[in-house]
Amino acid sequence: MQVRSLFLEILRLVSIVGLIIIAALSGTPRSFAVEKVPLPIPAWLRPHTGTGAGQIAPVVLERARALYLQKVREGVVKNPCYLAMDATRPTSLGRGKLGRRFYIICEDDRTFRAMSSGYGSGRNLRGIASFKNGTQCAKHFSNAQDSNLTTGGAYVTAEETTSFKGYYRVSGKKDVPLLRTFVQFDGEGDTANARPREIGGHPAVTLRPICRKKAPQSPHANKDGYVRFGKLVNYTSGRSNGCTSWSPSDSRTIIAMLRGNPTTLYIYPEASDIDAVARAVKARKSLSRAGLYWNFSCLKQIRTPKFWPKERLEPIIARYQKAHPRPPPQPLPICRR
């Protein structure tokens, strides 16, 4: 039995080395959407591969693995796990069940985990353009500044920063601080502006509405002795400002895994995928026969996806902001209680 286990382990190691060599010989693709030769999927991962609930679509897994092996070869990451996200999947499956579209894959210990995550909400620039996403499925994608939209492609996780968002009340009269950790993403290609866009991952919690409360003893108090105060809102089942948001419990797992140990994140779909699916839908072609993928239930809801390149969308946003300047900042209202 021990000999057989040793033999299987040797085969696994040989397979991983072979994949890294294949990735090295293939060079660095400009976009994983144009990768022609997918790397073989390990046998243990195959039951997790598919379009069903809790599974990862083959194209998403293939690209996520290719990105991970490339960055391992380059010495960029050493984390034994990598991440993937399928932004074409729905937010929920009905009856209170969240859709699972974010994945942690750890090939060393053969573990696979699928969980929920948020996607970019988009915006409605009234009278100019609307690229607002619904609460269930994403139709619009972009890498434009201030678009609040998700961009598919390759990322590497970077530093984590924890910031104070304010206090909220728990049982009785106890106020506790909300300290939210943000994991910065660095991208390449269409995602190269992830850092100036402040794109990353964080728990899907915030405080609303916000007022200021007198608490001079707090280390977070301003010069006048006030702190931010609000009601804790969990928007795990909602959308984000373009970042990847996770439930509080999943966030703890992910952030602990990434602390001081970066890894790769591949988000599907890329701009070329979106354009190809849109053309196929317009021509009434079968996606599967055309070698394309989009979650069926969401495609039925959104009809046609759309990618807004930053070169097109940023001037539109700038024009709207010029016509609708933000009012000067006002002090937060005093809390009534």
N, C-alpha and C positions, 0 to 999 in steps of 0.2 A: 504493500500500500504506500509506504514511504517512497519507494523507487518510482512508482507511478506519479505521485505528487511532485517529486523532483523533476521528472520528465516533463510534466505539464508546465511547471514553472519555467523551465528552460525554454520551452516552446513559446511561452508568453513573452519572455525577455527578447528572444530572437525576433519575434513579430514586431515588438516595439522598436528595436534597433532598425529593422528593415523599413518601418514606416518613416523613421527619422531620415534614413538615407534617401528614401523616395522623395520626401519633402525637400531635402537638400538639392537633389538633382533637378527638381522641378523649378527651382528659382523662387523668387518672391513675386507672386502675382499681384498685379495692380488692383484687382478686385477679385474677391473669392466667388463672385457671381459668374465669372468666366472660367473658373477652374474646370478643366475638361475630364480629368481622370480622378474620380473620387477614391480616397484611401479605403481599404477594406475595413468593415466594421467588425469589431471583435464579437465572437459568438455570444458572450454573456450580455452584450449590449443590444443584441437583435430583438429580444422580447420587449425592450423599451422603445423600439423604433417603429414609428407608424404615425397615423393621424388620429388615433383614438385618444380619449381622455387620459391624461397622465403620461402620454407618449411624446417623443420628439420626432418631428418629421425628418425623413432621411436626409434631405438636402440641408437642413439646419445642422444636423449632427455632423455630416460630412465636412461642411465648411468650418464649423467650430473646431473640429479635430485638426483640420489642415492648418488653421490659424495657430492653434496651441502648439503643434509640433514644430511649426516654423519658428515661433518665438522661443521654444525650448532650445532648438538648434542654434539660434542666434545668441542664447544666453540671457535673454531679456527676462524670462520667468523660470522659476524652479518649483513653483507650487505644484503638488501632485494632482491638483484638481483644476478644472476649467469651467467656464460659464457659457451659457447660450440663452437666447431669448427668441421666441417666435411671436412677433407683434401682430401677426395676422389672426391669432386665436382670440376668442371672445373673453370678455371680463368675467362672465358668470355662466354657469351651466343650468341655471334655474333651481328653484327650491332652496335658495340660500347657499348653493355650492359655487365656490369661486373657480373660474377657469385657471388651469395651471399651464403657464407658458414661459416660465423661467426655470432654467435647469442648472444643476450642479452635477458634473460628471467627474468621478475620481476613478481613473482606470487602475491605479496601483492596488486599491482595496476593492475594486469592482462594485462601487456604489453609484447609484443614480437617484437623483431626487428632483421631482417636479413640483413647482410652487407657483403661487400667483404673483403678479407684478403689475404696476401701472404703466401707462404709455402717455405720450404727449396729448394734451387736451386741444391744442390749436387755439385759434382766435376767430372772432367774427368782427371784422373791420367794417362796420356798418356803412353802406353806401359805396364801398370800394371793393372789398373782397371778403369772402368767408372761407376759412379753411379750418373750421371747428369740427372736432371729432365727437361722435356720440359717446354715450357712457358704456356701450356694449362692445363696439367694434371700431377699429381705426381705419379711416378712409384716406386721410391726409398725412403725408410725411414730408419732412424738410430738414435741411441743415442751416436754415436762415436764422440769423440773430433775432431774438425777441419773437420768434414764431410760436414758441411753446409746443414744438412738434418733435417727434422722435426721428432719428436718422439711423437706418440700418447700415451695418458694415462692421469693420474690425476695430476693437478697442483693447487697451491694456489698462488694468486698474492701477491707480497711483496712490497718492497719500490720502490719509483720512484726517478730517478736521471735525472737532466737536464744538458746537456753538450753543449758547443759551438762547432759548426762544421765549422764555417767560415762565411764570408760575401758573399752576392750575390747582384746583381744589380736589382733594380726595375725601376719604371718609371724615365725617365730623367737620372740624374747622382747620384741618391740616392742609397747608399749601406746599406743593413740591415743585421743584424746577423741572422744566422740560429741556434736557440736554440732548440735542439730536446730532448724530454723527453722519457726516457726508463723505462718501468715497469718490474722489475725483477719477474720471476716465480720461485717458489720452487716446486719440484716434489717428487714423491715417486715411488718405483719400477724401471721400465725402465727409468723413467724421473727424478730419484733422482739426477743425475748429471747436472740438468738444471743450477744451479748456477755456477759451474766451466766452463760450456759451454757458459755462459752468454746468456742464452735463456730467452727471455721475449717478450714484445710487445712495438711497437713504431710507429710513423708516417712513411709512406713509402716515405720519401723524403731524398735526399742527395745532395751533391755538387760534380760536375764533369765538366771538369778536375779541379784539384786543383793547384793553383800557390800561390806565396806570394806577397803581395802588401804592399807598404810602408804606414803605418798609425799609426805613433807614438802616436797620440792622443787617439787611441782606448784603452779601458780597457782590450782588448783581445790581444794587441800587445805583441810580445816577447821582449827579452832584446835588440834586434837590431831594434825594431820599426816596425816589419812586422806582418801582419795578414794573415790568410788563406783566399783565395778568389776563387770562382768558380761559375758555372752556376747551378741554382736550377733544380734538376731533380726529377720529381714525378713518382715513379715506382709502383703506386697502382695496375696497371694491370700486374705487373711482379712477380718476386720471391724475396726471401730474403736469408739471410745466415743461415737459420734455425729458426730464430725468427718469431713471428707473427706480420706482418705489416698491418697497416690500413691506409685508406685515411686520409688526414689531418683533414677533417671535422669530420669523425667518431672518430678519435683519440681524439679530444677535448672532445667528449661526453664520451668516455670510460675512459679516464684518470681522468676526473672530477669525474666520478662515483666511481673510485677506490681510489682516494686520501684520505689516512688515513683510508680507510675502505676496507680491503682486501675481496676477494671472491674467489670462485672456478672457474677453467677452465678445462673442459674436452675436449680433442682432440681425435677424431676418425680418423684413426684406430690404435689399439694397435698391438703389434708384433704378438700376437696369432690370431688376425683377419686377418692380412696380410698372415700369413702362411696358415690359413684355406682356405682363398679365393684362394691362389695359388694352393693348393692341389685340390680344386674343379675344377678350370679351367683346370688343367692338366688332371683330370679324366673326363672332359667334363660333369660335373654335373651342374644342375640348382642351382644357388645361393639361390634363394628364397625357393626352396624345401629343401635345406640343412640348412635353417635358417640363411643364411649369407647375408651380405649387402655390396655392392660397387656401386657407381654411375655408371649407365649403360653406358653413353656416354664416360666417362673416361676409364672404363674397356675395352671398345671396342678399344680405342686408345692405351692404354698401354699394352693390352693383359694379362699380368701377373704382379701383384705387387711383390715387394721384400723388406724384412726387413733385414738390415745388422746389426747384433749385434755388440756392441762395441768390444767384445772380438775377433771378426774376423776382423773387419774393421780397428781398430786403429793400429795394426801391419802393415797393408798394407799402411796406410797413413804415418806411421813413416818411412817405407822403402823408400817410394817415396820422402819424405822430406829430408832424408839422401842423396839420390842420386841427389836431386835438391835443394841444400841449397839456402836460400834467400840471395841476394846480400846485402852488408852492406848498411844501410840507407843513402840516399843522401839528401841534402837540396832541398826543393821545388824550381822549376824554378821561376824566377822573372816574374810577370805578364807583358805582353806586352803593356797593356793599362790600 
